[in-house]
Amino acid sequence: GQFQMLKAVLLLYACLSTFAVGIKGPVIIDTDIGADIDDSYVVALSVALKWDIKLIITDTWDTVAKAQVLAKYLTIYNRTDVPMGIGIQITNKCHDALYPWAKNFSLASYKGVLYQDGFKRMVEILQESPEPVTIIAIAPPVNLAVLADRYPKLVATKVKHVYAMFGSIGQCYGWKAGQCREANAATNVTASNTFLRAPWPVSIAPLDVAQVVLNGTQWQRLRAANNSQHIMVQTILYTWCFMHPDGSCPYDSDFLYDPTDWFLSFNKDAFGIKQFHLTVNKTGFTNPTTNKRDPLINVALTWKPHHEQPFKKLIADALLSFKP
């Protein structure tokens, strides 16, 4: 009897450990990778958990330089099968902290699936997809604003939900009380409002919940696996340290802004969510309003008790489990 019970428990554990965590169905990730490490985590986690990624598209400022960063990551992970695309380019001058790491990486000789016109490819994916697509928006939403503006009927029918790291409602950077200009919302106010007003459902993870730091046990697990057997962990830690050339390689993960949004996309129960009519004002503040004509947005305002630790553990588990 005991043996049978043990066998049943082990079988259940085996099933759970191979269970895919995340969104069911097709996903597009819109990212400004290279400016901070949090985008790098989202790409790594989505790849590690084998999400059905139809496209990772670079967004905002020098999208070609950002594509170099993304392509270098995917090459190291041996996942050049994941389609990537270059988003709408605003400038060809890139000063991202991670760009020097990838500036000599040639997109011309990239072996993977690369769409020079990533925006066009994003439209085609939505047009061709037999089921609605989820969008993970972890950048100022330039690509997405143009998409919504040019193709309102398409996004109304083919976008299942947009989950965005976006805004600040009652908390600012560094856990300071009160509102401030959150970068994704404030970089391009016109784009932000077009994005919010689009006919797709939007949920946001603002600074109020997105300032989680991977530290303690889970961070130590990653540091202990900083070797070539764990290429994803090694690469994330290397690029994180690369951003700190003064040698003060940090003792924690930095704020997991974008991974919090990534987690929200498949674990809404971890958050206290409220609906607000939202607009981004001229100075870049994300303001709840009483105007019913402003779009109604789902806002993750708080973490529910006992959910942050499982989130941190999932990040470490996923990165450690990756086999190229």
C-alpha positions, 0 to 999 in steps of 0.5 A: 500500500505504502509503495503504491502511494509513493509511486502515485506521489512520484508520478504526480510530481513528475507530471507537475514538474513537466507541466508547462507554466504560462499562457496557452496559445500563441504569444507575441513579446514586444520588448525594448531589450538592452536598456535594463536586465528585466527584458532579458529575464522575460525572453529567457523565461518564455524560452525556458518554459517553451511558450508558443512564441510567434514573434519577439519584436524590438520596440522604441529607439534603436530597434536594430541595436536591440535586435542585435542584443536579442539575437545574441541571447537566442544564439547562446540559448541555441533557440534561433528557431524563435522568430524575432523581428525589428520593430519601428526604428526611431533613431539609429543611435543606441546608448543602451547599457547592454548594447556594447555586449552585442554591438559586434554581433552581425544580424547579417550572419544571424542563423535564425528566423529574423524579420527585417520588418518586424511590424509587418510580420506582427500584422501577418501573424494576427491576420493568419492566426486561427486563434487570438494572440496574447501580447506581452508588452514590456516596452514603451508601446510604439509598435503597439500604438501604430498597430492599434491605430492602423488595424483597429478591427484586426486587434479587436478580433485577433488580440486576446489580451495585452499584458503591459508593464506600464505606469505608476498609480500609487507607488514610484521607483524605489518604493517611494509613495506617490505617483511618478513618470514610469518609463514605459508610459512616459517615453511616448505619451501619444503612443501610450494613450493610443495603446490604452484606448485600443479595442483590446483588453489590457491589464497592467503591472505598474510600479506598485507591484513590479518592484520585486527583487530576486534575492536570498535563497533563489538568488543564491541558487542562481549564483551557485549555478553560474557555470557552463552547465547552466548556460541561461543562468550564466548568460543572465548573470554575465550580462547583468554584471556587464551592465556594471563595469565598475566591478560592483557586480550586484548581489541581487537581481535588480527590480523584476519589472517586466517579469512581474508583468510576465507572471501576471499574464498567467497568474492573475490570482496572485494580485489584487486587481482593480479596474480604473479609467486611465489616461497618461497626461502630458507629463507622463503620469498614469492617471485614474480618472472619473471620465467614463470615456477614458479606457477601462484598464485592469490594474494589478495594484497589490500582491496577495499574501504568499505569492511573491515567494512562489514567483521568485522560485518559479524564476529560479526553477525555470532558468535552472531547468533550461537545457539548450 
